[in-house]
Amino acid sequence: MSQPGLTPIPRSPLYEQVAERLRGYIETQGLKPGDRLISERDLAEQLGVSRTSVRQALTALRVQGLVEIKHGDGVFLLEQPGAIVPTLASEIVDSEGDHPMIWEVREAIEVQAARLAARRSSAADRAAMGAALEQMERSIAAGDDGIDGDRAFHAALAVAAHNPLLQQLTEQLLGVFDRTSAASLTLAGRPDVSLAGHREILAAIARGDEAAAAEAMRQHVMTSGQRVAERSGVVQRR
């Protein structure tokens, strides 16, 4: 049993360390928005890590709004690190390692969004969510993490709830939610599991089953958060 004041120190995942090195590289090289970074292969060689770790780090920088990844063309700088003004939520994420508090907020917001979507969603709403899952599936089949489709699904879900306040709140937190998604989707095997969870949520919404939609979302968010916490040695309070 740990003594008061001696809680375990969270271990920073390798991709987060790589992302921090890349931020430093961008600043040291004086890169400007629109400049292209060196190739993923060269980055992996110079940093002494796998290309998977570099790809995960670039995904994290993408959801922070720093870079744009153009498949087949390369990675381009969108904003210099110092130009990104952190929100309060982003600062909390940075200070929380693998941010269990953000997972708790996601559970509270998105469980309700799923419940309301089952009650209020239109055929167009469901089509938008379905299109997002098709995008996610194509990405995963190509060997990527599916994060763009994941983001599109959660954004479409917020719209489908037809609650303007909930939608606005989700939009304000979407960048932070992206970072938790990136932490989850960079785990081995998680993209396929996440896609299956999304399909279960959408199926319940399509049936108009509020309880099933809410429970499927709760399980999805809770399991994703637990896997990230286990990887990093962070203890979640339940």
N, C-alpha and C positions, 0 to 999 in steps of 0.2 A: 504494500500500500504506500503510495507516494505521500510525503509529508507536505503540510501546507506551505505554499510558496515554492514548491519544487515540482511543478507540473512538467511533463515531458516537453522538450523543445521540438516543434514541428520540423521535419526534414523536408527541405525544399526539393521538389522533383527536378530531375536533370534538365528537362525542357525549360523550366523556369530559369535555371542558371544560364542556359544557353541564350534564352531571350534577353536576359540582363546583359550578357556579353555583346549581343548584337546591338542593343541600345547604345552601349558604350562605343562600339565600332562606328555606328552611324554618326555619333557626336564627334568622335576623334577624327574621322575622315572628312567631316564637314559636308556631308551629303545634303543635297537640297531636294525639296519635293519634286518628284518626276525622275530623279536619278535612279538608276538600276543597281541593285546589290549584286555582288558576285554570286556565282551559281551555287545551288544547294550542295553540289558535290564538293566544290572548293571550300565552302564554309565548313562542311563536315571534316574535311582533311585538316584544315588549319586549326579547328577547335579540338580535334582529336575525339570526336563523338560520331555516332551513327547518323546517317541521313534521316532516319526516322526521328531522332531527337531534334535535328535541325528543322524538319518539317513541322513538328509539334510546336517548336518555338516560334516559327513564322506564323503559324495559325494563331498563337497567343497575341503576337504583335498585330496581326490583321484585325482581330476583334477589338483591340485597343484603338484601332484607327490609325496606326502608324504606317502600315504598308498595304499594298494591293498585290495580290497574287494573280498573275495572268498565266494560266496554264499554257505552256508551249513558248511563252515569251520571257518569263522570269518574274522577279519580285521587284516592285518599284516603291520608292518612298513616297508616302502621301503627306506626312507631317513629320517635322523634327521632334524628337522626344520631349524637348522643353516646351514645345508649343501646345502640347496636350495638357489642358487644365483638368486636374482630377476632380471628380465630384466627391461628395462625402462618402457615398457608397463605394466608389473606387478606392478611396483611402482605407476604408474598412477592409475591403478585400485584400489589399496589399498587406495589411497588418495582421490578417488572420490566417496566413499560410494557405490552407485549403478552404478557408471561409465557410465553416459550418453554419454561421449565422445567415449567410446568403441562401444556403439550401433551405433553411427554415422559412425564410421569406418567400422563396420560390414555391414552397409547398403551400403556404397560406394563400398566395395569390392565384396560383395556377390550378389548384384543386377547385377553387370557387369558379374560375374561368371555365373549366371543363364542365362543371355542373350547370352553369348558365348556358353554355353552348349547346348542351343536350336539350335544354328547354327552348332556346330561342334561335338556334342557327338556321340559316336558309340553305337552299340547295347550292347557291353560289358560295356561301361560306364553306360548306363541306367540300366543294370542288377545289377551293383554294387550298384547304388543308391536304386534300388528296394529291394535288399537284406538288406541294412541298415534299410529301413523302416520296413521290416518284423522283424528284430531284435528289433527295437524300439517298435513295436506292441506287441511282445511277452513279453518284459520287463514290459510294462504298464499293460498288462493283468495279470501279476504276482504280481501287486501292487507296482512295482518299478517306477523310474522316467524316464526311457528310455534314459538316457543321453549317454550311449555307442552307441546306434543306431543313436542318434542325431549327435554325433561326427563323426560317420562313414559316415553319409549322407553328411555332409558339406565337409568332406575331399574328398569324391568321386565326389562331385560337382566341387570342385576346379580342380580335375584331368580332369573331363569331359569338362572343358573350353578350354583345350589344349592351354594354355598360360603358359609357364614355369615360367615366372616372377611372374604372379598372383598366381600360385600354390606354389611357394617358399615363397611368402609373406604370404599366408594363413597358410602354415605350421609353419612359425615363430610365428604367432599370435594365433595358434590354442589353446594353453594352456590358453591364455587370453580369447579367445572366449568361451572356455569351462566354464569359471567362469561366464560369462554372461548367458550362457545356463543353468547352475546350478541355478542361481538366478531366472530364469524364470520357469524352470521345477519343482522347489520346491513349486511353487504357486498352490493352490488347483485348479484342473481342467485343468491346463495348458498342461500337457503331451498329453492329447487327442486332444486339440486344436492345439498344435504344430504338431502332427502327421498328422492331417487333412491339415494343411498348407503345410507341406512337400509333401503330395500327390498331392496337387494342383500344386505345382511347378514342380514336376516330370511329371505330365500329360501334362503341357504346353511344357516342354522340349521335351517330346516324340512326340508331334505334330509338333515340329519345330517352335513354335510360340514364337519368341524372345520377343515381347512386353508383351505378357501375362506372360511369365516366369519371366521377370524382375519385372513386377508389382506385381505378386504373392509373389516374394521374398521381395520386398519392404514392402508390407503390413505385411508379416510375421515378419520381423525384427522390423518394427516400432511398431506393436502391442505388441510384446513381451517386447520391451523396455519400452513402456508406462505402461504396467501392473506392471513391476518391480518398475518403478518410483512411481506409485501411491501407491504401498504397503509401500514404504519407505519415502514418502513425498518429493521426489526430484522433482524439477521443471525442465522439459525439455524445451529447447529453440527451437521454430519452427518458 
